[in-house]
Amino acid sequence: MSVEWTPEAIKAEIDYRQGAMRADAEHVREFRRTSGRKVSWWAKVAGLARSDVPERRGDAA
């Protein structure tokens, strides 16, 4: 079974996909706007690396 792609069908498909991408982008913008503190990927990686380092003996309180 083959679908016949008419110019109207192609335009409708493009409009549908663009609308979905715009809605997704707005969702991401809203999430970033309302989320808490923003942590860069580099800070996350550095935090993971620091978590493996044992405390120095003189620093323990």
VOGU-3710 file (C-alpha; in Angstrom, 3 decimals, decimal comma):
1> msvewtpeai> 0,000/0,000/0,000  1,573/3,253/-1,138  0,597/6,750/-0,052  0,267/9,324/-2,799  2,082/12,506/-1,751  0,217/15,448/-3,197  1,501/18,997/-2,703  -1,295/19,571/-0,178  -0,352/16,437/1,766  3,312/17,455/1,841
11> kaeidyrqga> 2,432/20,950/3,095  0,147/19,494/5,755  2,905/17,120/6,918  5,458/19,951/7,074  3,038/22,181/8,985  2,292/19,356/11,431  5,975/18,647/12,104  6,880/22,325/12,438  4,034/22,816/14,888  5,217/19,875/16,969
21> mradaehvre> 8,799/21,179/16,991  7,640/24,673/18,008  5,542/23,240/20,834  8,499/21,156/22,031  10,818/24,176/21,898  8,349/26,247/23,918  8,108/23,454/26,486  11,918/23,393/26,815  12,090/27,212/27,133  9,409/27,181/29,830
31> frrtsgrkvs> 11,185/24,394/31,719  14,473/26,295/31,625  12,753/29,512/32,690  11,010/27,951/35,694  13,609/25,426/36,817  15,925/26,119/39,682  19,640/26,677/39,611  21,246/25,931/36,294  24,288/23,692/36,462  26,505/23,334/33,422
41> wwakvaglar> 27,559/19,933/32,181  31,150/20,808/33,118  30,165/21,477/36,739  28,337/18,151/36,851  31,392/16,305/35,505  33,696/18,127/37,941  31,341/17,259/40,816  31,431/13,598/39,866  35,215/13,652/39,756  35,404/15,334/43,185
51> sdvperrgda> 33,075/12,764/44,738  35,730/10,049/44,243  38,476/11,965/46,047  38,806/10,993/49,718  38,985/13,741/52,356  42,399/14,786/53,573  43,065/13,694/57,138  43,638/17,226/58,447  40,323/18,524/57,012  38,012/16,280/59,031
61> a> 36,316/18,237/61,811
//
